[in-house]
């Protein structure tokens, strides 16, 4: 799995990452969502440089202009609910893409046993298409692996891009071992070194879903 850390170089991504981490700025849920959306747009622009294009002539009021347009069919997928703002940012740029949505949850058993299960999935056919999966954070990496495996069970995409603003080092290493090396590219904005026993990323940013959409039961 190829890993591209956009946070390793200075860009407009940096102030947006700083704001989604800042607990004083986080009090404004609309701004939190908007910053995640902006981050999604930045990732979309960077991913667009790796995609296939074709030459297309378009008619202007004064003549014919030769343009370059995307030739790869895209499917944008996200994990509900925290990934939705990042997904929207991607969709703002790739506005002709098809969309997929996955709802995963943790089922707790005796003691500390926990299974990850897919509760809902909606996805178009993936054969011959490029898949982009977004989430706000990746902690252990287990949810993203389950989501990937569930989506591709019905057909293999040409390539998969995984997009995440903040991830733990453990999560990145886990996905590197579990996902196909040649068919997956992992895009991240920041890689944090600490992951607690309860799968909290430190320093992280807190619960992205609650910060974006309000607390849940």
C-alpha positions, 0 to 999 in steps of 0.5 A: 500500500502506497502511503502519501502524507500530505501533512509532511509538506507545508500547504493550505491543508495545515491551517485546516488540520490545526482548526479541526484539532483546536478544541476552542474552534471545535465548539462551532460544529458548522466550521468543523464540518466545513473544514473537513469539507475543505480538507476533502477538496484538497485531497481530491485535487491531489488525487486528481493528478494521479487519474487518467485523462482524455482530450475532448473538444468543446465548443465555445461561443467563438470556436473550438477549445481542446480540453483535458477531462477525466476518463476514469469512472469514479465511485466515492465511498464513505463510512457513516457518519464522521466521513460525510463532510470529507466525502462532500468535499470530494464530491464538490470536485468529482461531481460526476462520481457515483457514490457509496455509503457504509454503516459499520458498528461495534457489537460487544460481547462478554468482557471486552470482546468486540466484533465489527459488523456492517449494518448497511451498505449501498454501492454501485458496481466497482468493476473498471472504476476507481474507488475512493473511500473517505473517513475523518479518522483511522484509529486501529484500521479495523473499520477501514479494512472491513469497509474495504473488504465489504465494498470490493466483495461484489467486484474489484475496482481498478484502484482504491484511494483511502483518504483520512485527515488524521490517522494513528501510526498503528492504523496505518501500519495495520492497513499496510499489512491487510490491504493489497499493496499494488491496488491501494493508495493511502492519503493522510493529512497527519499521522499521530504516534499514540493509540490508547488501549481504547483506540483513542488517537493522541493527540487526535481531535476527539470524536469527529462524528459528535463534533460534526453532527452532535452527540449520540446515545 
